[in-house]
């Protein structure tokens, strides 16, 4: 049977070649194509969507992996940007602090805030310089914005700074616009309060207040008047003041040494009897 089929195939091919496309082979080939063309089209119509669906599922899985990879890269880049911005801010702050010239060219000691108070109500900061570095009670602490506060407790290698926003610390000030003097008291957080007795001139919003040289070296920026005010019937002039410093951004500071306030002798330098309760930065 195999030999018979082989001979038949050979004869058909020979007839088809001799007939040059018009023989029996051509007729049979055309008939087969006409018979199977609809079947082929039907099969293509069915298999093409299935193949497309399979390719789509494969692409979706690949896209999910790509999205996950891009999200991870984006998170890493965002973290790097935050670190870079933080470093840039610290560098800018150090540059501004280095360019800061204290009044009367007084010597200073650079320091960094090492700890906060235990709560937001404690208007204190701890710095990483102390008695061994030349820090003493009563010295003024400044940053690029202005007066930060006053050293009120000193240990061998650290010191406590009471901020100007503390109600227990008052700062003698002078209004640069009117040359009137008074004092500023802290209110615990945010704004401070200016008081002037016997002020002959009113204060205006935007007036700059600087230290008057009593408890702090003169000329240090303290704050800016928020609301205009004037003394009425010999009563005190009272108004709100915006601090010159940004308490939430204090990092590097300078301690002014070589200048003694008038009342420094009333305070004694002391070691803390117990470890202070602080919040490490």
Beta strands, then each sheet from edge to edge (+ up, - down):
strand 1: 108-117
strand 2: 124-127
strand 3: 140-142
strand 4: 147-154
strand 5: 159-163
strand 6: 170-175
strand 7: 181-186
strand 8: 192-196
strand 9: 208-211
strand 10: 221-225
strand 11: 237-243
strand 12: 252-256
strand 13: 278-280
sheet 1: 13+ 1- 2+ 5- 4+ 3- 12+
sheet 2: 6+ 7- 8+ 11- 10+ 9- 6+
end
